[in-house]
Amino acid sequence: MSDIKPDYKLSLEDTRLSKRWVSWVLFIGILALFLIVPLASLTSDDAATTLRNSPLPSDNAWISGHLSKAHQIPDLNQNCQACHVNAFEVVQDNSCLSCHDDASHHFDTSVHDVTKLDGARCASCHIEHDEPSSIVRRDDKLCSSCHADMATNGVVDTDLVDVDSFGKEQVREGAMPHPQFKVSMLVPQGNADATTWAMGRFSLADKPTEKSNLIFPHDVHLNPEGLDAPQGNKVLACNDCHTTDDAGELMRPITMENNCRTCHTLVFDPDAPEREVPHGEPDTVLLTLEEYYSRQFLRDSLGRKPTPQEVRDFILRRPGGAVASRAEQALNLASPWGKANSVAQEIFEKTTCKTCHEVSVDNSGQHLSKWRVDPIRITEQWMPKSEFDHFSHRTSDCSLCHAASTSEQSSDVLMPNLDVCEACHTGETTHENKTPSSCVSCHQFHQPEQASWGKALEFGSAAEIIKQINLAGANEVSTAVSKP
């Protein structure tokens, strides 16, 4: 009985089929279907489009995630080669800069060593096809890896101080807290017609004062009992003068025409409430007054409105057609000229102009008007190295950040200091009753005022730029880098 062999198969070997053969067939099939077929997409755009529209696997099978919303445009969604120029090679900076050629450097390349960023690709911080999709890296380590100890990282020629994170709750033992804020402020040099302006940087810890040449007490204008305006009693609020731009981010510049003229009229004669002097150069103001009172003088002398010819002949002829002498011409002009100067003295030294402007007297005779007005320039963007969105803070009262209601002088700098922001904001770690805020919540990585990142690539490597700086100086290199 033991010699009888069964006539049925109990194992794969009994069927003469090899496991290895089946494995190879499956391996080659999978390789062809998910590698070789998708590789055909690299041969041409037409082949890629055909595969993507067919049930066969295409290069979409290799995508780890969707593109970020900023890149979900037809030219990129259906054209992988726009960024992935060479197969199986990471995206190069040149591919990014072909569209983002205005991306600027993080620091002044004429001062600091650009080689510190050698090997730092755009994709090191801007990661695509990642879930959840976020093209901008927002963690504090992006900044603190250098800024927590700048000397160790080779940054020594700077007035910046080391900083590790933002918020009192985030300061660890040995870490550097955020320094007090600095403001950028216009500083006048000289006065009146010889004034020039320079931009300076000042720490709010030093309690700086603004020298805009403007006379403006905020507390008077924010009096809760109101002001005597031409339209009657008027109670002002901050947003009556300070309005945001279309983006809701920055405040629009304050101007006489848009913000002040409603209440501060330039009427100079109560008998002519519709007439105003121009808001401009003192010489132009005096000319306007002379022209007005000369016309009034002519009207009073003739008893009627003068004809254009009579206006032209006024200082040239006297009744009867005889040419007036110079003495007679001077006598005729004495009344309107004297009236114009009398009114000018009143508005320059006592009322209209003196209310808001610093006015001086120049008796040198170099100008038509002896009154000179110091020009006003108000700083428009106090913190250009940071970003602040007023629209996001619209539910907060202005007084929480700006102590305007108690400010008696226009020289007061009413920008919020570090403590004001730390009352509501902390670092990137969640904290009870405070808004988590990373470095890039307030600071741009790319500095708009710096040269384009792409220009450096066109010129050569970072090491080459440093070499040229040492040989030719920053100005010459700046010119060379900017060449197309």
Buried (B, 14 or more C-beta within 10 A) or exposed (E): EEEEEEEEEEEEEEEEEEEEEEEEEEEEEEEEEBEEBBEBBBEEEEBBBBBBEEEBBBBEBBEEEBBBEEBEEEEBEEBBBBBBEEEEEEBBBEBBBEEBEEBBBBBBBBEBBBBBBEEEEBBEBBBBEEEEBEBEBEEBEBBBEBBBEBEEEEBEEEEEEBBBBBBBEBBEEEEBBBEEBBBBBBBBEEBBBEBEBEEEEBEBEEEBEBBBBBBBEBBEBBEEEEBEBEEEEBEBEBEBBBEBEEEEEBBBEBEEEEBBEBBBEBBBBEEEEEEBBEBEBBEBBBBBBBEBBBBBBBEEEEEEEBEEEBEEBBBEBBEEEEEBEEEBBEEBBEBBBEBBBEBBEBBBEEEBBBEBBBBEEBEEEEBEBBBBBBBBBBBEEBBBBEEBBBEEBEEEEBEEBBBBBEBEEBBBBBBBBBEBBBEBBBBBEEBEEBEBBBBBBBBEBEBEEBBBBBBBBBBEEBEBBBEBBEEEEEEEBBEBBEEE
